Amino acid sequence: DYKGQKLAEQIFQGIILVSAVIGFIYGYITEQFGWTVYIVMAGCALSCLLTLPPWPMYRRNPLKWLPVQESGTEEKKAADRKPKRHSKS
């Protein structure tokens, strides 16, 4: 559903943003760029774990599809089809 997609996107972006800020601050304090990368990668892994599987919290508002409509007979369908003709340029 669309509300579930929006929630997943917000969670994903929030975790990535928070992990990037924390990683930058921690990497700046320790003067180690590697820690910044590790923290951002951990945030990315966590956000993927929380948003990629179809968790029930993302399926609370299912879409209502239209019912299948029966059309006419097969003969009518065949009669409606017209052969395609290609024009030569």
mmCIF file of the C-alpha atoms, coordinates in Angstrom:
data_MODEL
# 
_entry.id   MODEL 
# 
loop_
_atom_site.group_PDB 
_atom_site.id 
_atom_site.type_symbol 
_atom_site.label_atom_id 
_atom_site.label_alt_id 
_atom_site.label_comp_id 
_atom_site.label_asym_id 
_atom_site.label_entity_id 
_atom_site.label_seq_id 
_atom_site.pdbx_PDB_ins_code 
_atom_site.Cartn_x 
_atom_site.Cartn_y 
_atom_site.Cartn_z 
_atom_site.occupancy 
_atom_site.B_iso_or_equiv 
_atom_site.pdbx_formal_charge 
_atom_site.auth_seq_id 
_atom_site.auth_comp_id 
_atom_site.auth_asym_id 
_atom_site.auth_atom_id 
_atom_site.pdbx_PDB_model_num 
ATOM 1  C CA . ASP A 1 1  ? 0.000   0.000   0.000   1.00 0.00 ? 1  ASP A CA 1 
ATOM 2  C CA . TYR A 1 2  ? 1.053   3.581   -0.521  1.00 0.00 ? 2  TYR A CA 1 
ATOM 3  C CA . LYS A 1 3  ? 1.033   4.531   3.169   1.00 0.00 ? 3  LYS A CA 1 
ATOM 4  C CA . GLY A 1 4  ? 3.301   1.587   3.933   1.00 0.00 ? 4  GLY A CA 1 
ATOM 5  C CA . GLN A 1 5  ? 5.676   2.635   1.159   1.00 0.00 ? 5  GLN A CA 1 
ATOM 6  C CA . LYS A 1 6  ? 5.777   6.157   2.558   1.00 0.00 ? 6  LYS A CA 1 
ATOM 7  C CA . LEU A 1 7  ? 6.481   4.834   6.076   1.00 0.00 ? 7  LEU A CA 1 
ATOM 8  C CA . ALA A 1 8  ? 9.259   2.562   4.784   1.00 0.00 ? 8  ALA A CA 1 
ATOM 9  C CA . GLU A 1 9  ? 10.834  5.463   2.890   1.00 0.00 ? 9  GLU A CA 1 
ATOM 10 C CA . GLN A 1 10 ? 10.704  7.723   5.963   1.00 0.00 ? 10 GLN A CA 1 
ATOM 11 C CA . ILE A 1 11 ? 12.251  5.050   8.175   1.00 0.00 ? 11 ILE A CA 1 
ATOM 12 C CA . PHE A 1 12 ? 14.965  4.352   5.594   1.00 0.00 ? 12 PHE A CA 1 
ATOM 13 C CA . GLN A 1 13 ? 15.892  8.012   5.170   1.00 0.00 ? 13 GLN A CA 1 
ATOM 14 C CA . GLY A 1 14 ? 15.769  8.682   8.913   1.00 0.00 ? 14 GLY A CA 1 
ATOM 15 C CA . ILE A 1 15 ? 18.106  5.835   9.786   1.00 0.00 ? 15 ILE A CA 1 
ATOM 16 C CA . ILE A 1 16 ? 20.545  6.768   7.022   1.00 0.00 ? 16 ILE A CA 1 
ATOM 17 C CA . LEU A 1 17 ? 20.556  10.422  8.107   1.00 0.00 ? 17 LEU A CA 1 
ATOM 18 C CA . VAL A 1 18 ? 21.017  9.641   11.805  1.00 0.00 ? 18 VAL A CA 1 
ATOM 19 C CA . SER A 1 19 ? 23.778  7.118   11.137  1.00 0.00 ? 19 SER A CA 1 
ATOM 20 C CA . ALA A 1 20 ? 25.559  9.590   8.826   1.00 0.00 ? 20 ALA A CA 1 
ATOM 21 C CA . VAL A 1 21 ? 25.474  12.333  11.465  1.00 0.00 ? 21 VAL A CA 1 
ATOM 22 C CA . ILE A 1 22 ? 26.602  9.988   14.241  1.00 0.00 ? 22 ILE A CA 1 
ATOM 23 C CA . GLY A 1 23 ? 29.298  8.499   12.021  1.00 0.00 ? 23 GLY A CA 1 
ATOM 24 C CA . PHE A 1 24 ? 30.588  11.919  11.014  1.00 0.00 ? 24 PHE A CA 1 
ATOM 25 C CA . ILE A 1 25 ? 30.721  13.180  14.595  1.00 0.00 ? 25 ILE A CA 1 
ATOM 26 C CA . TYR A 1 26 ? 32.370  10.013  15.933  1.00 0.00 ? 26 TYR A CA 1 
ATOM 27 C CA . GLY A 1 27 ? 34.834  9.893   13.035  1.00 0.00 ? 27 GLY A CA 1 
ATOM 28 C CA . TYR A 1 28 ? 35.693  13.561  13.575  1.00 0.00 ? 28 TYR A CA 1 
ATOM 29 C CA . ILE A 1 29 ? 36.275  13.089  17.303  1.00 0.00 ? 29 ILE A CA 1 
ATOM 30 C CA . THR A 1 30 ? 38.424  9.961   16.866  1.00 0.00 ? 30 THR A CA 1 
ATOM 31 C CA . GLU A 1 31 ? 40.018  11.313  13.682  1.00 0.00 ? 31 GLU A CA 1 
ATOM 32 C CA . GLN A 1 32 ? 39.329  8.010   11.947  1.00 0.00 ? 32 GLN A CA 1 
ATOM 33 C CA . PHE A 1 33 ? 37.428  8.124   8.659   1.00 0.00 ? 33 PHE A CA 1 
ATOM 34 C CA . GLY A 1 34 ? 37.039  4.354   8.763   1.00 0.00 ? 34 GLY A CA 1 
ATOM 35 C CA . TRP A 1 35 ? 34.692  4.577   11.750  1.00 0.00 ? 35 TRP A CA 1 
ATOM 36 C CA . THR A 1 36 ? 32.507  6.996   9.816   1.00 0.00 ? 36 THR A CA 1 
ATOM 37 C CA . VAL A 1 37 ? 32.227  4.500   6.974   1.00 0.00 ? 37 VAL A CA 1 
ATOM 38 C CA . TYR A 1 38 ? 31.528  1.590   9.338   1.00 0.00 ? 38 TYR A CA 1 
ATOM 39 C CA . ILE A 1 39 ? 28.761  3.446   11.165  1.00 0.00 ? 39 ILE A CA 1 
ATOM 40 C CA . VAL A 1 40 ? 27.107  4.564   7.915   1.00 0.00 ? 40 VAL A CA 1 
ATOM 41 C CA . MET A 1 41 ? 27.327  1.011   6.555   1.00 0.00 ? 41 MET A CA 1 
ATOM 42 C CA . ALA A 1 42 ? 25.768  -0.349  9.764   1.00 0.00 ? 42 ALA A CA 1 
ATOM 43 C CA . GLY A 1 43 ? 22.951  2.206   9.421   1.00 0.00 ? 43 GLY A CA 1 
ATOM 44 C CA . CYS A 1 44 ? 22.415  1.151   5.827   1.00 0.00 ? 44 CYS A CA 1 
ATOM 45 C CA . ALA A 1 45 ? 22.261  -2.525  6.837   1.00 0.00 ? 45 ALA A CA 1 
ATOM 46 C CA . LEU A 1 46 ? 19.822  -1.754  9.663   1.00 0.00 ? 46 LEU A CA 1 
ATOM 47 C CA . SER A 1 47 ? 17.580  0.322   7.412   1.00 0.00 ? 47 SER A CA 1 
ATOM 48 C CA . CYS A 1 48 ? 17.569  -2.431  4.770   1.00 0.00 ? 48 CYS A CA 1 
ATOM 49 C CA . LEU A 1 49 ? 16.646  -4.996  7.424   1.00 0.00 ? 49 LEU A CA 1 
ATOM 50 C CA . LEU A 1 50 ? 13.752  -2.836  8.609   1.00 0.00 ? 50 LEU A CA 1 
ATOM 51 C CA . THR A 1 51 ? 12.379  -1.697  5.255   1.00 0.00 ? 51 THR A CA 1 
ATOM 52 C CA . LEU A 1 52 ? 12.999  -4.355  2.594   1.00 0.00 ? 52 LEU A CA 1 
ATOM 53 C CA . PRO A 1 53 ? 11.025  -7.337  3.979   1.00 0.00 ? 53 PRO A CA 1 
ATOM 54 C CA . PRO A 1 54 ? 7.229   -7.030  3.754   1.00 0.00 ? 54 PRO A CA 1 
ATOM 55 C CA . TRP A 1 55 ? 6.640   -6.489  7.467   1.00 0.00 ? 55 TRP A CA 1 
ATOM 56 C CA . PRO A 1 56 ? 2.980   -6.325  8.628   1.00 0.00 ? 56 PRO A CA 1 
ATOM 57 C CA . MET A 1 57 ? 3.360   -2.675  9.648   1.00 0.00 ? 57 MET A CA 1 
ATOM 58 C CA . TYR A 1 58 ? 3.737   -1.802  5.946   1.00 0.00 ? 58 TYR A CA 1 
ATOM 59 C CA . ARG A 1 59 ? 0.601   -3.724  4.903   1.00 0.00 ? 59 ARG A CA 1 
ATOM 60 C CA . ARG A 1 60 ? -2.044  -2.135  7.100   1.00 0.00 ? 60 ARG A CA 1 
ATOM 61 C CA . ASN A 1 61 ? -3.878  -0.299  4.291   1.00 0.00 ? 61 ASN A CA 1 
ATOM 62 C CA . PRO A 1 62 ? -4.238  -2.696  1.342   1.00 0.00 ? 62 PRO A CA 1 
ATOM 63 C CA . LEU A 1 63 ? -5.395  -1.388  -2.004  1.00 0.00 ? 63 LEU A CA 1 
ATOM 64 C CA . LYS A 1 64 ? -8.907  -2.244  -3.113  1.00 0.00 ? 64 LYS A CA 1 
ATOM 65 C CA . TRP A 1 65 ? -8.814  -3.585  -6.640  1.00 0.00 ? 65 TRP A CA 1 
ATOM 66 C CA . LEU A 1 66 ? -11.726 -3.499  -9.027  1.00 0.00 ? 66 LEU A CA 1 
ATOM 67 C CA . PRO A 1 67 ? -13.523 -6.803  -9.510  1.00 0.00 ? 67 PRO A CA 1 
ATOM 68 C CA . VAL A 1 68 ? -12.877 -8.770  -12.688 1.00 0.00 ? 68 VAL A CA 1 
ATOM 69 C CA . GLN A 1 69 ? -15.452 -7.955  -15.352 1.00 0.00 ? 69 GLN A CA 1 
ATOM 70 C CA . GLU A 1 70 ? -16.550 -10.616 -17.748 1.00 0.00 ? 70 GLU A CA 1 
ATOM 71 C CA . SER A 1 71 ? -16.530 -9.416  -21.324 1.00 0.00 ? 71 SER A CA 1 
ATOM 72 C CA . GLY A 1 72 ? -18.473 -10.957 -24.218 1.00 0.00 ? 72 GLY A CA 1 
ATOM 73 C CA . THR A 1 73 ? -17.804 -14.242 -25.923 1.00 0.00 ? 73 THR A CA 1 
ATOM 74 C CA . GLU A 1 74 ? -14.577 -15.242 -27.614 1.00 0.00 ? 74 GLU A CA 1 
ATOM 75 C CA . GLU A 1 75 ? -16.162 -14.638 -31.026 1.00 0.00 ? 75 GLU A CA 1 
ATOM 76 C CA . LYS A 1 76 ? -16.788 -11.005 -30.195 1.00 0.00 ? 76 LYS A CA 1 
ATOM 77 C CA . LYS A 1 77 ? -13.187 -10.584 -29.070 1.00 0.00 ? 77 LYS A CA 1 
ATOM 78 C CA . ALA A 1 78 ? -11.904 -12.093 -32.288 1.00 0.00 ? 78 ALA A CA 1 
ATOM 79 C CA . ALA A 1 79 ? -14.184 -9.875  -34.377 1.00 0.00 ? 79 ALA A CA 1 
ATOM 80 C CA . ASP A 1 80 ? -12.954 -6.733  -32.621 1.00 0.00 ? 80 ASP A CA 1 
ATOM 81 C CA . ARG A 1 81 ? -9.377  -7.419  -33.572 1.00 0.00 ? 81 ARG A CA 1 
ATOM 82 C CA . LYS A 1 82 ? -8.210  -5.904  -36.806 1.00 0.00 ? 82 LYS A CA 1 
ATOM 83 C CA . PRO A 1 83 ? -5.101  -6.991  -38.631 1.00 0.00 ? 83 PRO A CA 1 
ATOM 84 C CA . LYS A 1 84 ? -2.296  -4.487  -38.459 1.00 0.00 ? 84 LYS A CA 1 
ATOM 85 C CA . ARG A 1 85 ? -1.100  -3.053  -41.722 1.00 0.00 ? 85 ARG A CA 1 
ATOM 86 C CA . HIS A 1 86 ? 2.190   -1.338  -42.020 1.00 0.00 ? 86 HIS A CA 1 
ATOM 87 C CA . SER A 1 87 ? 2.448   1.556   -44.401 1.00 0.00 ? 87 SER A CA 1 
ATOM 88 C CA . LYS A 1 88 ? 5.505   1.864   -46.553 1.00 0.00 ? 88 LYS A CA 1 
ATOM 89 C CA . SER A 1 89 ? 7.313   5.171   -46.463 1.00 0.00 ? 89 SER A CA 1 
# 
